[in-house]
């Protein structure tokens, strides 16, 4: 049962993080009036697909990301040329369907040869129908049909490239932004679930240790050491112990709601480590509303600093292949965190959401950060970068990322085999 629960939590983590990221792109693209053709979770072959409104929602086989396909970002419509034979279906004197083949089965359609057509700005088609030229206006949501596959046309004002730099940048940045918002919400949730550290308690004492000789017992709460209040700071206690090898220390503990004074002398073992012989745990108490939000924010800032430091080491080649983890290691570690309890799982999900947002903002081709760099260049130059060159940069970048992922995954699998 535990394994089934872990699998569910692993799948849930990937699904939630990718969905919230892609929803950010989707929502702000729709707000800008961009036609969103597909909202996909995963890559590769489709497992589940349905259409609602103008958008097709798909779940794909490989759970390594997702995408939002916006009109104008890729050549999704077959070009119709002058002299090509097509058939059109009318409704209220407007073309609602454009058929590219199988004309004999289009009983209510008008068949003819294209003399002129505009699917982006003026939205019309001039057809030579049995020697007579007719002009028809095209509905802005008309469907192009080829072998039963329907694709909605995208007038220029519904395409990604028609929007302002600010609107496009927001549609791109919104993905990482949603991950940051989710991470903050999860960090806050973690504080409320786990509680706020309150006091340091002795979990157990080591037989024949300095702690046992001093009379310390399991369950004792450490209040003060050498007139220094310990509170919930275990590191403060550790530092005081390290500064007092073979020197008596005065500990004030609480036992059965009474304060007791104990004299403890830390000893240095044969390895040169200074110990008193206790294992500690931190007691917690319920967090106040203010503590929940401030604690969540502080966790977000701290985790961001650590992640960015890791990116810096990666950029300066201060890491080895074994230091990197791919999908296999992420799944392995997520399983460990899920087994550690709900609070730990929430904390890990927050870290992963933050990591996904920050990683996507790196100026690496194919990532959101690279696309934002191109938009910044457009704003500075006053004109966009050649789309074909930008597409090539993103394609090469995506290929390199896939190769790196394959190498890291292979290394993870070898590590598992070798134990």
C-alpha positions as CSV (number, residue, x, y, z in Angstrom):
1,X,0.0,0.0,0.0
2,X,2.9,2.4,0.9
3,X,4.5,1.8,-2.6
4,X,1.2,2.5,-4.3
5,X,0.9,5.7,-2.3
6,X,4.4,6.7,-3.2
7,X,3.8,6.2,-6.9
8,X,0.6,8.3,-6.6
9,X,2.5,11.1,-4.9
10,X,5.3,11.0,-7.4
11,X,2.9,11.3,-10.3
12,X,0.9,14.0,-8.5
13,X,4.1,16.0,-8.0
14,X,5.0,16.0,-11.7
15,X,1.4,16.6,-12.8
16,X,0.9,19.6,-10.5
17,X,4.2,21.3,-11.2
18,X,3.9,21.0,-14.9
19,X,0.2,21.8,-15.1
20,X,0.5,25.0,-13.0
21,X,3.5,26.1,-15.1
22,X,1.7,25.5,-18.4
23,X,-1.5,27.1,-17.1
24,X,0.4,30.3,-16.5
25,X,1.4,30.4,-20.2
26,X,-2.1,29.4,-21.2
27,X,-4.0,32.0,-19.0
28,X,-1.9,35.0,-20.0
29,X,-1.9,34.0,-23.7
30,X,-5.7,33.8,-23.6
31,X,-5.8,37.2,-21.9
32,X,-3.8,38.7,-24.7
33,X,-6.2,37.3,-27.2
34,X,-3.8,34.6,-28.6
35,X,-5.3,31.5,-30.0
36,X,-4.1,28.6,-27.9
37,X,-4.2,25.4,-30.1
38,X,-3.1,22.9,-27.5
39,X,-2.5,22.5,-23.8
40,X,-0.3,19.5,-23.3
41,X,1.1,17.7,-20.3
42,X,4.0,15.5,-21.3
43,X,5.6,14.8,-24.7
44,X,5.4,12.1,-27.3
45,X,2.3,10.1,-28.3
46,X,-1.1,11.1,-26.9
47,X,-2.7,9.1,-24.2
48,X,-5.8,11.2,-23.7
49,X,-7.1,14.0,-25.8
50,X,-10.3,16.2,-25.8
51,X,-11.2,19.6,-27.1
52,X,-13.0,22.3,-25.2
53,X,-13.6,25.6,-27.0
54,X,-10.7,26.5,-29.2
55,X,-8.1,24.5,-27.3
56,X,-7.3,20.8,-27.4
57,X,-6.1,19.4,-24.0
58,X,-3.8,16.4,-24.2
59,X,-2.0,14.0,-21.9
60,X,1.1,12.5,-23.5
61,X,3.2,9.5,-22.8
62,X,6.5,11.0,-21.6
63,X,6.1,12.9,-18.3
64,X,9.1,15.1,-18.8
65,X,7.4,18.5,-19.2
66,X,4.6,20.0,-21.2
67,X,3.8,22.8,-23.6
68,X,1.2,25.3,-24.7
69,X,1.0,25.6,-28.5
70,X,0.1,29.1,-29.5
71,X,-1.0,30.2,-33.0
72,X,1.8,31.6,-35.1
73,X,4.6,29.8,-33.2
74,X,4.8,26.9,-35.6
75,X,3.7,26.1,-39.1
76,X,0.5,24.2,-38.1
77,X,-1.6,25.2,-41.2
78,X,-1.0,23.9,-44.7
79,X,-0.5,26.8,-47.1
80,X,-3.2,27.3,-49.7
81,X,-1.8,28.5,-53.0
82,X,-3.2,30.2,-56.1
83,X,-4.5,27.7,-58.5
84,X,-5.2,25.1,-55.9
85,X,-8.5,23.3,-55.9
86,X,-10.5,23.5,-52.6
87,X,-14.1,23.4,-51.4
88,X,-15.7,25.8,-48.9
89,X,-18.8,25.5,-46.8
90,X,-20.9,28.6,-46.1
91,X,-23.0,29.6,-43.2
92,X,-24.6,33.1,-43.1
93,X,-22.6,34.0,-46.3
94,X,-19.3,33.3,-44.5
95,X,-16.9,30.4,-45.1
96,X,-16.9,28.2,-42.0
97,X,-15.0,25.2,-43.4
98,X,-12.2,25.0,-46.0
99,X,-11.7,21.5,-47.4
100,X,-8.4,20.5,-49.0
101,X,-9.3,17.1,-50.3
102,X,-12.0,14.4,-50.5
103,X,-14.3,16.9,-52.3
104,X,-16.7,14.2,-53.5
105,X,-17.9,13.6,-49.9
106,X,-18.5,17.4,-49.2
107,X,-22.1,17.5,-50.4
108,X,-23.0,21.0,-49.3
109,X,-19.6,22.6,-50.1
110,X,-18.8,24.8,-53.1
111,X,-15.8,23.5,-55.0
112,X,-13.5,25.8,-57.1
113,X,-10.0,26.9,-57.9
114,X,-8.3,29.5,-55.7
115,X,-7.6,32.8,-57.5
116,X,-6.8,34.7,-54.3
117,X,-7.0,34.0,-50.6
118,X,-6.1,35.7,-47.3
119,X,-6.4,33.8,-44.0
120,X,-4.7,36.4,-41.8
121,X,-5.8,40.0,-42.4
122,X,-8.6,40.5,-44.8
123,X,-10.1,37.0,-44.4
124,X,-11.5,36.3,-47.9
125,X,-11.2,33.9,-50.7
126,X,-11.8,34.3,-54.5
127,X,-12.8,31.1,-56.2
128,X,-13.2,30.2,-59.8
129,X,-16.4,28.1,-59.7
130,X,-17.0,26.6,-63.1
131,X,-15.7,29.7,-64.9
132,X,-17.4,32.2,-62.6
133,X,-15.3,34.0,-60.0
134,X,-16.9,34.4,-56.6
135,X,-15.6,36.3,-53.5
136,X,-16.4,34.9,-50.1
137,X,-15.6,36.3,-46.7
138,X,-14.0,33.8,-44.2
139,X,-15.2,33.5,-40.6
140,X,-12.3,34.3,-38.2
141,X,-12.8,30.9,-36.6
142,X,-13.2,28.9,-39.8
143,X,-11.8,25.4,-39.9
144,X,-9.4,24.0,-42.4
145,X,-10.1,20.3,-43.0
146,X,-7.6,17.8,-44.4
147,X,-8.5,14.1,-44.3
148,X,-10.9,14.7,-41.4
149,X,-8.3,16.6,-39.4
150,X,-9.6,20.0,-38.5
151,X,-7.4,23.0,-37.7
152,X,-8.8,26.4,-36.8
153,X,-7.4,29.3,-38.9
154,X,-5.5,32.0,-37.0
155,X,-6.1,35.6,-38.2
156,X,-3.1,37.8,-37.6
157,X,-4.6,39.4,-34.5
158,X,-4.9,36.0,-32.8
159,X,-1.3,35.0,-33.4
160,X,1.5,35.2,-30.9
161,X,3.7,37.5,-33.0
162,X,0.9,40.2,-33.4
163,X,0.9,41.1,-29.7
164,X,3.1,43.7,-28.0
165,X,6.4,42.8,-26.5
166,X,4.9,43.2,-23.1
167,X,2.0,40.9,-23.7
168,X,4.3,38.2,-25.2
169,X,6.8,38.5,-22.4
170,X,4.0,38.1,-19.8
171,X,2.7,35.0,-21.6
172,X,6.2,33.5,-21.4
173,X,7.1,34.7,-17.9
174,X,3.8,33.6,-16.4
175,X,4.9,29.9,-16.4
176,X,7.8,30.4,-14.0
177,X,5.7,32.9,-12.1
178,X,3.0,30.3,-11.4
179,X,5.7,28.0,-10.1
180,X,7.0,30.7,-7.7
181,X,3.5,31.4,-6.4
182,X,2.9,27.7,-5.9
183,X,6.3,27.3,-4.1
184,X,5.4,30.1,-1.7
185,X,2.0,28.7,-1.0
186,X,3.5,25.3,-0.3
187,X,6.3,26.7,1.9
188,X,3.6,28.5,3.9
189,X,1.5,25.3,4.1
190,X,4.6,23.4,5.4
191,X,5.0,25.9,8.3
192,X,1.4,25.4,9.3
193,X,1.6,21.6,9.0
194,X,5.0,21.1,10.6
195,X,4.7,23.8,13.2
196,X,7.2,26.3,14.5
197,X,10.4,25.0,16.3
198,X,9.8,25.7,20.0
199,X,12.2,23.8,22.3
200,X,15.2,21.4,22.1
201,X,14.6,18.0,23.8
202,X,16.9,15.1,24.5
203,X,15.7,12.1,22.6
204,X,18.1,9.7,24.2
205,X,21.4,9.5,25.9
206,X,24.4,7.3,25.0
207,X,25.3,4.8,27.7
208,X,28.5,5.7,29.7
209,X,28.6,9.1,28.0
210,X,29.1,12.5,29.6
211,X,25.4,13.1,29.4
212,X,24.5,9.9,31.3
213,X,27.1,10.5,33.9
214,X,25.7,14.0,34.4
215,X,22.2,12.6,35.0
216,X,20.6,13.8,31.8
217,X,17.6,11.7,30.7
218,X,15.4,11.1,27.6
219,X,12.7,13.7,27.6
220,X,14.7,16.5,29.3
221,X,14.1,19.9,27.7
222,X,17.3,22.0,27.4
223,X,16.5,25.6,28.5
224,X,19.9,27.1,29.1
225,X,23.6,26.3,28.8
226,X,26.3,28.5,30.5
227,X,23.7,31.2,30.9
228,X,22.9,31.1,27.1
229,X,19.2,30.6,26.3
230,X,18.9,27.7,23.8
231,X,15.3,28.0,22.7
232,X,14.8,26.0,19.5
233,X,18.3,26.6,18.1
234,X,20.1,23.2,18.1
235,X,23.1,24.7,16.3
236,X,23.6,27.1,19.2
237,X,23.9,24.2,21.6
238,X,26.2,22.3,19.3
239,X,28.6,25.4,19.0
240,X,28.7,25.8,22.8
241,X,29.6,22.1,23.2
242,X,32.4,22.4,20.6
243,X,33.9,25.3,22.5
244,X,34.1,23.5,25.8
245,X,36.2,20.3,25.4
246,X,36.8,18.8,28.9
247,X,35.3,21.9,30.5
248,X,32.3,21.6,32.9
249,X,29.2,23.3,31.5
250,X,26.2,24.3,33.5
251,X,22.9,23.1,31.9
252,X,19.5,24.1,33.0
253,X,16.9,21.6,31.9
254,X,13.2,21.1,32.5
255,X,12.0,17.8,33.7
256,X,8.4,17.1,34.8
257,X,7.8,20.9,34.6
258,X,10.6,21.6,37.1
259,X,13.9,23.3,36.3
260,X,17.0,21.3,37.2
261,X,20.7,22.3,37.2
262,X,23.2,19.8,35.8
263,X,26.9,20.0,35.3
264,X,28.0,18.4,32.0
265,X,31.6,18.0,30.8
266,X,32.0,17.4,27.0
267,X,34.6,14.8,26.1
268,X,36.8,14.5,23.1
269,X,36.8,11.0,21.5
270,X,39.7,9.3,19.8
271,X,38.7,10.9,16.5
272,X,39.0,14.4,17.9
273,X,35.2,14.9,18.0
274,X,33.8,16.7,21.0
275,X,30.6,15.0,22.3
276,X,28.3,14.8,25.3
277,X,26.4,11.8,24.1
278,X,22.9,12.9,23.4
279,X,20.6,12.7,20.4
280,X,18.3,15.7,20.1
281,X,14.9,16.5,18.6
282,X,13.1,19.8,18.2
283,X,9.7,20.2,19.7
284,X,7.3,22.4,17.6
285,X,4.1,24.4,18.3
286,X,1.3,25.5,16.0
287,X,2.3,28.6,13.9
288,X,0.5,31.8,14.1
289,X,-0.8,33.3,10.8
290,X,2.1,35.8,10.8
291,X,4.6,33.1,11.5
292,X,3.2,31.0,8.7
293,X,3.6,33.7,6.1
294,X,6.9,35.0,7.3
295,X,8.3,31.5,7.7
296,X,7.1,30.5,4.2
297,X,8.7,33.6,2.7
298,X,12.0,33.1,4.5
299,X,12.1,29.4,3.3
300,X,11.5,30.6,-0.3
301,X,14.3,33.1,-0.1
302,X,16.7,30.6,1.5
303,X,15.9,27.9,-1.1
304,X,16.3,30.4,-4.0
305,X,19.7,31.3,-2.7
306,X,20.8,27.6,-2.5
307,X,19.4,26.8,-6.0
308,X,21.0,29.8,-7.6
309,X,24.3,28.9,-6.0
310,X,24.0,25.5,-7.6
311,X,23.3,27.0,-11.0
312,X,26.4,29.2,-10.5
313,X,28.6,26.1,-9.8
314,X,27.1,24.3,-12.8
315,X,27.9,27.3,-15.1
316,X,31.5,27.4,-13.9
317,X,31.9,23.6,-14.2
318,X,32.4,23.1,-10.5
319,X,30.2,20.0,-10.5
320,X,30.7,16.4,-11.7
321,X,28.3,14.2,-13.6
322,X,27.6,12.3,-10.4
323,X,26.4,15.5,-8.8
324,X,23.7,15.9,-11.4
325,X,20.3,14.2,-11.1
326,X,17.8,13.5,-13.8
327,X,14.2,12.1,-13.8
328,X,15.3,8.8,-12.2
329,X,17.0,10.5,-9.3
330,X,14.1,12.9,-8.8
331,X,11.7,10.0,-8.7
332,X,13.9,8.2,-6.2
333,X,14.3,11.2,-3.9
334,X,10.6,12.1,-4.2
335,X,9.7,8.6,-3.1
336,X,12.0,9.1,0.0
337,X,10.4,12.4,0.8
338,X,6.9,11.0,0.4
339,X,7.8,8.1,2.8
340,X,9.1,10.7,5.4
341,X,5.6,12.1,5.9
342,X,3.2,14.7,4.5
343,X,5.0,17.7,5.8
344,X,8.3,16.6,4.2
345,X,6.5,15.9,0.9
346,X,5.0,19.4,0.9
347,X,8.4,20.9,1.5
348,X,10.0,18.9,-1.3
349,X,7.2,19.8,-3.7
350,X,7.7,23.5,-2.9
351,X,11.5,23.1,-3.6
352,X,10.8,21.4,-6.9
353,X,8.3,24.0,-8.0
354,X,10.8,26.8,-7.2
355,X,13.5,24.9,-9.0
356,X,11.4,24.4,-12.1
357,X,10.5,28.1,-12.2
358,X,14.1,29.3,-11.7
359,X,15.5,26.7,-14.2
360,X,13.1,27.8,-16.9
361,X,14.3,31.4,-16.5
362,X,17.9,30.5,-17.3
363,X,18.9,32.0,-20.7
364,X,19.3,28.6,-22.2
365,X,17.9,28.1,-25.7
366,X,14.5,26.4,-25.7
367,X,13.8,27.5,-22.2
368,X,11.5,30.4,-21.2
369,X,14.5,32.5,-20.2
370,X,16.0,32.3,-23.7
371,X,12.7,33.4,-25.2
372,X,12.6,36.4,-22.9
373,X,16.1,37.3,-24.0
374,X,14.9,37.4,-27.6
375,X,12.0,39.6,-26.6
376,X,14.3,41.9,-24.8
377,X,16.5,42.2,-27.9
378,X,13.4,43.0,-29.9
379,X,12.4,45.7,-27.5
380,X,16.0,47.2,-27.7
381,X,16.3,46.9,-31.5
382,X,12.7,48.0,-32.3
383,X,12.2,45.0,-34.5
384,X,12.0,41.2,-33.9
385,X,14.9,38.8,-34.5
386,X,14.5,36.7,-37.7
387,X,12.0,34.0,-36.6
388,X,13.9,31.3,-38.6
389,X,17.1,32.1,-36.7
390,X,15.3,32.1,-33.4
391,X,13.6,28.8,-34.1
392,X,17.0,27.3,-35.0
393,X,18.5,28.5,-31.8
394,X,15.7,27.0,-29.8
395,X,15.8,23.7,-31.7
396,X,19.5,23.3,-31.1
397,X,19.1,24.2,-27.5
398,X,16.3,21.7,-27.0
399,X,18.3,18.9,-28.7
400,X,21.3,19.7,-26.4
401,X,19.0,19.6,-23.3
402,X,17.6,16.2,-24.4
403,X,21.1,14.8,-24.9
404,X,22.1,16.1,-21.4
405,X,18.9,14.5,-19.9
406,X,19.7,11.2,-21.6
407,X,23.3,11.3,-20.3
408,X,22.2,12.1,-16.8
409,X,19.4,9.5,-16.8
410,X,21.9,6.8,-18.0
411,X,24.3,7.8,-15.2
412,X,21.4,7.5,-12.7
413,X,20.5,4.1,-13.9
414,X,24.1,2.9,-13.7
415,X,24.2,4.3,-10.1
416,X,21.1,2.3,-9.2
417,X,22.5,-0.9,-10.7
418,X,25.8,-0.5,-8.9
419,X,23.9,0.3,-5.7
